[in-house]
Amino acid sequence: MVRTVETAQTFLTAAEVDALVGDYLAGMGVKALAERYGIHRATVFSHLRRRNVPSRRPGLGIDEKAEAVRLARAGVSMRAIGRRMGVDRKAVRSALVDAGVIMDVGPRTTDR
């Protein structure tokens, strides 16, 4: 038996796509855009690609890195900082390494 799960599709008008692109260029994150416009994150990327909008490197901006450092020094975990800022733990870790808060020890290996 094959079951299908149907979800309502949300189609954006050209004006809504223009607004989405403007919000993205203003710094809004993909996750927030998806929530605002009621579409999937992959659809956000598709609209941006179709409009030839250059993608931002995922991670934290300068102000966000400073906030991550402040939170880490206050004892907040990298995972909790990432959740608060909408990025993964690796982005937070990278920001903390760049700021010298933690050391980058490289890949872990075991000697046997």
Buried (B, 14 or more C-beta within 10 A) or exposed (E): EEEEEEEEEEEBEEEBBEBBBEBBEEEBBBEBBBEEBEBEEEBBBEBBEEEEBEEEEEBBEEEBBEBBBEBBEEEBEBEBBBBEBEBBBEBBBBBBEBBEBEEEEEEEEEEE
